[in-house]
Amino acid sequence: MADENGVIRILLACGIGASTGFMAANMRKAAKKKGLNVTVKAVSKSEVMEHADKIDVLFLGPHFAGEVPEYQEKLAGYHVKVSSVNPDYYAALDGENILDDAIALYNAD
């Protein structure tokens, strides 16, 4: 649904947010290179609901993939699309492919 300026807001969440912090930085670099209008933040899983009304896409770390349905339910009223990061992209800190996945999820029906 993007914000009023057309910015797609992506949130990454994992245990404490440390590894996703590196991922978010790589995604921001990839977005800048591609000229995409996105914001990418990384937080601890415990902080997700604090951001619920300010995000469009939530990506959980791959080790929390089993919790995707729970977060889809929690965030249903906010129209947030939820998935988990591809484990191969996560291991490689591949911000470009994770960004591509987030945009594809955002655009999916």
Summary of the structure (lengths in Angstrom):
residues: 109
radius of gyration: 12.4
end to end distance: 11.6
largest distance: 33.8
contacts: 336
relative contact order: 0.23
helix: 56%
strand: 20%
